Amino acid sequence: KQEVTQIPAALSVPEGENLVLNCSFTDSAIYNLQWFRQDPGKGLTSLLLIQSSQREQTSGRLNASLDKSSGRSTLYIAASQPGDSATYLCAVLTGGFKTIFGAGTRLFVKA
Amino acid sequence: GAGVSQTPSNKVTEKGKYVELRCDPISGHTALYWYRQSLGQGPEFLIYFQGTGAADDSGLPNDRFFAVRPEGSVSTLKIQRTERGDSAVYLCASSLDSGRLFFGPGTRLTVL
């Protein structure tokens, strides 16, 4: 059974700091991995999608990497801003087209 | 519409009542998913539709939960004999080819 774990559960950093969020999954047989952002009381917004054959994806200040063999992904956020404060969720698409989510990392960027 | 919409945004009901939650996906998206999210947790998979058929309903917790998508577009999640443990945010998502998921804002269900 696929399980997705995110570390840390919560993180508080000063504005301008670069940071890394971690995601691990137990079954390497995935089709893709997505990172989402969720603001309080809102739905999820897809930030980056990495196909199983890819190693990384970049969008603006965000860079996500994927090491499928070790079951790990990282989300790197450069020059963090208070507007980046949100919960970040990692999710993997498994066989059967079921996307399994981690519990998320709550990020707070202090001005 | 431009995105996935869900109605109602909030639903308060009494234990034992029947509720319906509606999802309107992005036009042209053949894949539709229902998830349930409890406070402090990631979304939990409930059911996946490809077109009109439920391709995977293994996440439905019991037979009180049922979902339909009769014309391959709008979907309705139906919960019979609601229980307090059903209280959660119910999220709907759609995608074009099981790739990037686009989520709606969710329906917050409270069972008193």
Interface residues (C-beta under 8 A of the other chain):
Chain A: V4 Y31 N32 Q34 F36 K42 G43 L44 T45 S46 L49 L89 A91 L93 G96 F97 K98 T99 I100 F101 G102 A103 G104
Chain B: V4 A31 Y33 Y35 G40 Q41 G42 P43 E44 F45 Y48 Q50 A55 D56 S58 G59 L91 A93 S98 G99 R100 L101 F102 F103 G104 P105 G106
